[in-house]
Amino acid sequence: MRSRSLNKRFLFLILISQNLFYFLITFLNFNSLRGTDFNKYGKYFDYFYTFENNQIGLESGISYYWLVTKFFNLLKEPLLYSENNLESIKSASIQLANFLLFLIGLLGVHYLLRKTQNFKTENTLPILIILSIFPPLIGARMILKPEILVFCFLPWLLLFYFEYFNKKKIVYLLISIPIIAIILS
């Protein structure tokens, strides 16, 4: 029993340190403003940053860009910034918001596996470690694209549906409505 607890702690430590390591590496070495489609989706960021009344004219929902802009506002307030380092604050806010959404998604995958497949924590941690080094997910954590929201909320949506079908409580369907709205926008 003691070795199982030690194994669980060791795997959890690997998961945390690995994700922090990848976050720091990408944070220090990748400028998110030079990422895929920033020229297309950057208009959303500028819309919330400058509070212009212009229409954006793109097809995506705005919840993701609103969240990233909130992180930008949190990061720029305590710093004395000039236009020279505004780009690095934007990049940091994109990566920090994406990292938070990624962690929420990992937690959702953990609970989904525990509830639906009856996995133990020591069995879900290796899966989460592998997901953390999956290249498309590392890429999604670095760029300004709302696809990270699907990874964040889809496990929770599936979990709420699973709970609804098992317990027949309408509250799980009601909780899933905002998640569906965010994913589909």
N, C-alpha and C positions, 0 to 999 in steps of 0.2 A: 504494500500500500504506500509506503514511504517513497519507493522508487517511482511509482506512478505520479505522485505529487511533484517530485523532483523533475520528472520528465515533462510534466505540464508546465512547470515554471520555466524550464529551459527552453521549450518551444515558444512560450509566450515572449521570453526575452529575445529570442531570435527574430520573432515576428516584429516586435517593436523596434529593435535595433536595425533590422534590415530596412524597414519602412522609413525610419529617420535617416538612415544612410542614403537611401535613394532620393529622399526629399532634399537633403542637403546638397548632394551631387548635382541634381537637376536645378536646384535653386541657384547654386553658385555658377553653373556653367551654361545654362540655357536661358536665352532671352525669349520669353513667351510672345513678345510683340513681333518676333520674326517667324513665328510658327505658322502652321498650315492655316490658311483662310483667315488670318487676322485682318487682312485688308477688307474682307467681306463682313466679318462679324464684329470688327472693332467699332463699327458705327453704333452698335448697341451700347458698348462701353462708353463711348463719347456722349451718347444721348443722356445717360444717367449722370455722367460726370459734369457735363456743362449745363445740364438742365435746359437745353434748347427745345423749342416747340416744333422742331422739324419732324416730319414723318420719316421713319427709317426705311420703310418700303421693303422689308425682307419678310420671309415666311415664318421665322422662328418665334417662339414665345419669349417672354422677357424675364421670367423669374430667375434664370441662371445669371443673366447679365446684371440684374439688380443685385443679386447676392455678391457677385464679384466686385461690383462698385461699392458695396457696403464695406467689404474688406479693404478696398482702396482708401476709402474715407477713414477707416480705423488706422491704417498704416501711415497716412500722410499727416494726420493731425499732430501726433507727438513729434514729428520730424520737422526740422527747418529745411525745407526743400526749395530747390530752384528748378527751373525748366530743364537743367542738365540731368538731374537724377529723377525726374518725373517718370521716365521710361522704366527705370529699375523698380520704382514703387508699383507701377502698373503690372510689371512682370511678377513681382512678388505677390501682389494681391491675387492674380490669376492662379498662381501655383499654390498659394495657401488655401484659397477657396476650394480648388480642385482636390487638394490633399484632404481637407475636411470631409468633402463629399465622398471621397474614396474610402476613408475610414468608416463613415456611416454605412457605406455599401458592404465593407468587410464584416462589420458587426451584423448586418442583415443576413449575409451569407451564413455566418456562424449560427445565428438563431434559426434560420431556415433549415439548416442541416440537423440541428439538435431537435427541433420540433417535428419535422417531417420524416426524417430518416433515423431518429433516435441515436444519432452520433454522440459520442462523449467528447468533451472538450479536447482531450488529447488526440482525438481523431480529426477534429475540425481544424486544429492549428496547422498541421502540415498542408492542408488544402489552402488555407489562407496564406501561408508562406509561398506556395506555388503561384497563387493568384497575384501576389504582390510583385513577382518578377515576370509576370506575363507581359511581353513587350507592348501590345496594344493598350494595356492599362497604364503602363508607365508613360506612354505617349499621351494618353488622355489626361493624365495628371499635369502635363506640361503646357497644354495649349488651350486657347480660348474657344472651346466648342462645347455646346450643351450636352453632348453625348454622355458625359460623365454622370449626368442626372439619371440616366437609365440604369447605370451600374449602381448608383446610390439607392434608388427607390424600388427597382424591380424585385429584389429579394424580399423587401418589406411587403410589397403588394402581394406576392405569392404567399408569404407567411400569413397575411391577414385573410386571404381567400382560404387557405388551408384551415385556419382556425374557425372561419365561418362554417365551412362544410363539416367540421368535426363537432363544433359546439352549438351550431345553429343560432348564434347570437348576432343580431342585426348590427350591433355596434362595430363589428369587424368590417362590414360592408360600408358603413358610414365613414369609418376611418380611411378606407381605401379611395373614397371619392376625390379628395384633394391630391392624392398621389397619382391617380389616373390623369387628372387634369394637368398636373405638372409634367408627367411623362409625355402626354400627347401634345402638349403645346410646343 
